[in-house]
Amino acid sequence: MAINEDRFYLKYFRGLSFKESSDCFSFSPCKIYSHSNFHDRPILRPYYKFHLQKPGTRTVCVRLMRDKMYNGSLPLDEIKQYWNLIVSECFSQGFALGVFFDLPEIV
């Protein structure tokens, strides 16, 4: 976690890259492009299996699994189990884990 000193009230998080950790890393679920699937996204259902809020609750950014937290954070084994749950669901829906992206030139 990095904190911007100019905006002390904002916190910025950076996930691990695949090069930094092949065990648990940041990714974007992706599929090979076709004209029929412009922007497919995995669907995490049922929402309670993934410790998410019921759709339509009109709230965002609520901490997940507060009952399993210790000192304000989830234990590493809980994080890894949750990561594996999401990865397995992505695979079951035909997604790959995108980790390397060609970025557009900044002009």
Backbone as a ProteinNet text record, in pm:
[ID]
protein_1_A
[PRIMARY]
MAINEDRFYLKYFRGLSFKESSDCFSFSPCKIYSHSNFHDRPILRPYYKFHLQKPGTRTVCVRLMRDKMYNGSLPLDEIKQYWNLIVSECFSQGFALGVFFDLPEIV
[TERTIARY]
84.6	0	89.3	55.3	126.9	28.3	75	-11.7	42.1	-43.6	-9.4	-8.9	106.2	118.5	32	10.7	-71.5	-219.5	-258.7	-399.2	-401.6	-371.5	-353.7	-476.2	-592.3	-715.6	-736.7	-657.1	-669	-559	-594.4	-494.7	-494.4	-377.9	-363.5	-305.1	-363.6	-317.4	-261.9	-155.7	-97.6	-84.5	-139.8	-130.4	3.8	31.7	154.7	139.7	246.9	245.6	281.7	257.6	290.5	440	522.1	667.7	708.1	631.6	664.6	616.5	504.5	448.2	362.2	405	322.9	219.7	222	130.1	-3.1	2.5	-117.5	-83.8	-150	-111.4	-234.7	-217.6	-325.1	-344.3	-469.5	-498.4	-628	-649.2	-776.8	-833.7	-955.5	-1017.2	-1035.8	-995.8	-1006.6	-1036.8	-1088.2	-1115.5	-1059.1	-1035.2	-990.3	-1101.6	-1065.3	-1163.3	-1238.9	-1367.7	-1450.2	-1558	-1622.1	-1724.1	-1846.3	-1861.7	-1980.7	-1959.4	-1835.3	-1810.9	-1718.4	-1775.9	-1696	-1627.8	-1697	-1638.9	-1701.1	-1671.6	-1723	-1662.1	-1741.9	-1695.7	-1743.4	-1662.7	-1711.5	-1827.7	-1918.5	-2033	-2013.3	-2004.9	-1980.8	-2113.9	-2167.9	-2295.2	-2280.7	-2351.8	-2435.8	-2348.6	-2398	-2318.4	-2265.2	-2343.7	-2299.4	-2183.4	-2170.1	-2055.9	-1924.8	-1930.9	-1812.2	-1807	-1890.4	-1893.7	-1922.9	-2007.4	-2045.1	-2181.1	-2213.1	-2343.4	-2447.4	-2569.3	-2678.6	-2685.2	-2695.6	-2705	-2820.3	-2794.8	-2897.3	-2899.6	-2801.1	-2800.7	-2758.6	-2708.8	-2667.8	-2555.5	-2468.4	-2349.3	-2229.5	-2117.2	-1994.5	-1882.9	-1779.7	-1657.1	-1679.1	-1767.4	-1783.5	-1679.9	-1611.6	-1508.2	-1566.5	-1496.8	-1537.9	-1491	-1567.1	-1529.1	-1475.9	-1547.6	-1504.3	-1493	-1574.1	-1570.7	-1442.4	-1366.8	-1242.8	-1119	-1138.7	-1025.6	-954.5	-825	-741	-657.7	-668.8	-598.7	-625.9	-751.9	-790.5	-759.7	-711.3	-677.2	-710.9	-727.2	-750.4	-618.6	-617.6	-497.3	-461.7	-335	-286.5	-353.8	-380.2	-444.9	-589.4	-659	-794.4	-789.9	-691.1	-675.1	-650.1	-562.1	-528.8	-650.7	-730.2	-851.4	-950.4	-967	-1060	-1011.2	-880.6	-820	-844.7	-821.4	-844	-990.9	-1082	-1224.9	-1259.8	-1208.8	-1236.6	-1168.5	-1044.8	-972.7	-1045.3	-1088.7	-1161.2	-1289.1	-1360.8	-1483.8	-1454.3	-1348.4	-1308.8	-1279.1	-1201.5	-1169.8	-1295.1	-1387.7	-1508.9	-1596.8	-1581.5	-1657.7	-1579.1	-1464.1	-1386.3	-1294	-1261.7	-1171	-1028	-935	-793.3	-756	-639	-592.4	-494.9	-540.4	-454.2	-360.6	-230.7	-132.1	-38.7	-27.3	59.5	-25	-18.3	-99.1	-12.2	-37.3	26.4	-47.8	23.2	-39.3	-29.4	-130.5	-123.5	-18.9	31.8	129.6	60.4	125.5	70.4	120	25.8	63.3	32.4
-116.8	0	123.3	218	345	456.1	553	664.5	791.6	864	991	1096.1	1155.7	1250.8	1375.1	1415.2	1532.9	1508	1384	1347.4	1235.4	1271.3	1174	1086.1	1130.5	1054.8	946.7	945.3	843.8	739.9	615.3	507.7	438.8	405.3	340.8	201.1	104.8	-32.5	-78.7	-154	-212.1	-360.6	-437.7	-581.9	-632.1	-757.1	-818.8	-857.9	-845.6	-889.9	-1037.9	-1099.2	-1240.6	-1264.3	-1166.4	-1179.4	-1176.2	-1103	-1091.2	-1211.4	-1270.3	-1383.8	-1466.6	-1587.7	-1675	-1748.6	-1723.6	-1789.4	-1715	-1582.8	-1500.9	-1364.6	-1325.8	-1206.5	-1136.5	-1012.3	-935.6	-983.9	-987	-1029.5	-966.1	-971.8	-932.3	-1054.1	-1095.7	-1207.5	-1166.9	-1253	-1217.1	-1340.1	-1312	-1415.5	-1369	-1463.2	-1428.4	-1349.8	-1242.5	-1154.8	-1225.9	-1203.6	-1242.1	-1136.2	-1129.1	-1026.1	-1046.6	-1164	-1189.9	-1155.9	-1141.5	-1110.1	-989.6	-871.4	-749.7	-727	-754.3	-727	-821.7	-949	-1046.3	-1022.1	-1045.8	-1036.3	-1159.9	-1209.2	-1322	-1278.3	-1369.9	-1343.2	-1425.3	-1357.2	-1424.6	-1447.9	-1567.6	-1607.4	-1742.7	-1768.6	-1675.3	-1574.7	-1454.5	-1345.5	-1378.4	-1450.9	-1479.9	-1579.4	-1664	-1757.2	-1679.5	-1559.8	-1476.8	-1363	-1372.1	-1273	-1133.1	-1124	-996.1	-953.4	-827.7	-776.7	-817.4	-823.5	-852.9	-743.8	-781.2	-678.8	-582.2	-453.4	-351.7	-290.1	-320	-263.6	-117.2	-67.6	73	112.6	19.9	51.3	-10	53.8	4	7.1	-65.5	-64.7	-107.1	-199.3	-253.2	-364.6	-364.5	-465.8	-605.9	-695	-835.1	-910.9	-1006.8	-1102.3	-1034.7	-933.7	-863.8	-957.3	-1061	-1154.3	-1237.1	-1241.1	-1318.5	-1230.7	-1101.8	-1009.3	-1017.2	-988.7	-982.4	-855.6	-766.9	-638.4	-560	-561.1	-480.9	-538.8	-662.6	-723.6	-871.8	-928.5	-1072.6	-1147.7	-1260.7	-1342.8	-1390.6	-1411.9	-1450.6	-1576.8	-1674.4	-1797.5	-1769.5	-1675.1	-1637.4	-1566.8	-1480	-1410.4	-1511.9	-1606.3	-1708	-1794.1	-1833.5	-1911.6	-1832.9	-1705.1	-1620.9	-1601.5	-1578.2	-1564.5	-1690.4	-1806.7	-1934	-1952.6	-1909.4	-1919.4	-1838.7	-1716.5	-1632	-1686.8	-1730.8	-1787.9	-1911.1	-1999.8	-2120.3	-2084.2	-1984	-1941.5	-1881.7	-1804.7	-1749.3	-1861.9	-1959.9	-2073.4	-2149.7	-2169.9	-2246.4	-2174	-2042	-1965	-1940.5	-2006.2	-1997.4	-1878	-1814.4	-1700.4	-1745.8	-1666.1	-1682.8	-1569.9	-1580.2	-1476.5	-1386.6	-1269.3	-1175.9	-1104.6	-1110.2	-1045.4	-951.1	-965.7	-879	-809.4	-677.2	-600	-499.6	-486.5	-379.3	-251.4	-154.6	-28.3	69.2	150.1	248.2	355.4	417.1	523.9	645	705.9	824.4	945.8	1027.2	1145	1273.1
0	0	0	-82	-85.6	-52.2	19.1	56.4	-8.4	-77.1	-137.8	-26.6	0.6	111.2	89.6	-36.8	-65.4	-38.5	-45.7	-22.4	81.1	202.5	309.8	331.4	287.7	308.8	202.6	98.6	-5.2	10.6	-9.2	-5	-140.3	-189.1	-318.9	-298	-362.6	-349.7	-483.3	-479.5	-599.6	-578	-669	-659.3	-708.4	-683.5	-731.3	-877	-951.8	-1090.6	-1095.2	-1209.3	-1226.7	-1208.9	-1251	-1234.9	-1088.3	-1006.6	-864.4	-783.9	-825.9	-752.6	-846.7	-874.9	-958.9	-873.4	-743.3	-651.2	-640.9	-631	-615.6	-675.2	-785.2	-858.5	-914.6	-953.9	-1016.2	-1159.3	-1203.8	-1340	-1387.1	-1517.7	-1577.3	-1646.9	-1610.8	-1682.2	-1828.5	-1921.1	-2061.6	-2146.6	-2264.8	-2364.2	-2497.3	-2586.1	-2719.6	-2788.2	-2853.8	-2917	-3029	-3032.1	-3145.9	-3159	-3273.6	-3294.9	-3205.7	-3150.7	-3067.6	-2920.3	-2877	-2735.7	-2723.8	-2735.5	-2734.5	-2600.2	-2493.1	-2360.7	-2257.9	-2272.9	-2176.4	-2039.1	-1937.8	-1799.8	-1725.3	-1632.4	-1552.8	-1464.3	-1440.7	-1353.9	-1226.8	-1114.7	-986.8	-917.7	-938	-877.4	-811.3	-708.5	-632.9	-558.4	-543.6	-487.3	-347.9	-267.1	-130.1	-127.4	-229.9	-238.1	-244.8	-304.2	-321.7	-219.1	-117.4	-8.8	-62.5	-164.6	-223.2	-171.4	-190.5	-150.8	-254.6	-212.2	-302.5	-409.3	-537	-642.2	-614.9	-640.6	-621.3	-482.9	-397.6	-262.3	-259.6	-371.9	-386.5	-292.2	-260.6	-183	-254.1	-239.6	-300.4	-198.3	-226	-145.5	-0.3	23.1	157.1	174.7	285.3	308.9	305.7	238.2	229.9	352.9	395	499.7	626.7	674.7	796.5	916	917.5	1030.4	1035.4	924.8	921.4	933.2	951.2	958	1091.2	1083.7	1202.6	1190.7	1287.6	1284.9	1157.1	1109.7	994.9	858.7	854.5	725.6	728.6	610.4	602.8	615.7	684.1	688.7	547.4	522.7	390.8	337.9	424.8	377.6	332.4	395.5	352.6	217.2	199.5	72.3	-39.1	-13.8	-115.2	-148.1	-49.4	-75.1	-159.1	-128	-203.1	-346.6	-362.1	-494.9	-576.8	-517.7	-587.4	-625.1	-540.2	-569	-694.4	-702.3	-818.5	-943.5	-932.2	-1046.8	-1099.6	-1011.1	-1053.6	-1127.4	-1079.4	-1145.2	-1282.4	-1293.1	-1423.5	-1522.2	-1479.4	-1567	-1607.2	-1512.5	-1543.7	-1645.3	-1657.3	-1755	-1883.9	-1897.7	-2021.2	-2031.8	-1920.2	-1921.5	-1897	-1945.6	-1913.7	-1817.7	-1758.1	-1666	-1740.3	-1780.2	-1852.8	-1757.5	-1789.2	-1702.5	-1778.1	-1908.1	-1988	-2093.2	-2098.5	-2191.5	-2264.6	-2394.6	-2471.6	-2439	-2386.5	-2350.3	-2467.8	-2488.4	-2596.9	-2566	-2672.1	-2655.1	-2593.3	-2497.5	-2432.8	-2510.9	-2557.1	-2636.4	-2564
[MASK]
+++++++++++++++++++++++++++++++++++++++++++++++++++++++++++++++++++++++++++++++++++++++++++++++++++++++++++

